[in-house]
Amino acid sequence: MTSDRPGPPQSVPTLTEVIDWPVAQRSSHAAVPEATPPKIAAASEGLDEDEIVRRILRSLHEQLDGVLEYRIREALTPILSRAADALVRDARHELSRSLGDLVTRAVAEELRRQRPG
């Protein structure tokens, strides 16, 4: 079973790659990471902070979907393969047993028919 979805991305962009920081902010933010996101100079770009957050979350969501699907498939493939093998093995065993019972009954019935009187 193949999927049309692409595999995981080769790399996940960092926040500084997603948001184009002004040059003055790049150097100050690179040296001292903040615990909360800085106020983004979005007014000059015409974007508000909520829109930027929505865009970033949408991008992360799409990337996570691809990565998670790939990882889940990677983890489940051997498990499902073993389960399918066990199911086929059990079905063959049951079919063999049922067929053996059917043949035994058919032979017994034929022997009863051929006995004289």
Stockholm file with secondary structure:
# STOCKHOLM 1.0

chainA/1-117         MTSDRPGPPQSVPTLTEVIDWPVAQRSSHAAVPEATPPKIAAASEGLDEDEIVRRILRSLHEQLDGVLEYRIREALTPILSRAADALVRDARHELSRSLGDLVTRAVAEELRRQRPG
#=GR chainA/1-117 SS CCCSSCCCCSCCCCHHHHSCCCHHHHHHHHHSCCSSCCCCCCTTTTCCHHHHHHHHHHHHHHHHHHHHHHHHHHHHHHHHHHHHHHHHHHHHHHHHHHHHHHHHHHHHHHHHHHSCC
#=GC SS_cons         CCCSSCCCCSCCCCHHHHSCCCHHHHHHHHHSCCSSCCCCCCTTTTCCHHHHHHHHHHHHHHHHHHHHHHHHHHHHHHHHHHHHHHHHHHHHHHHHHHHHHHHHHHHHHHHHHHSCC
//
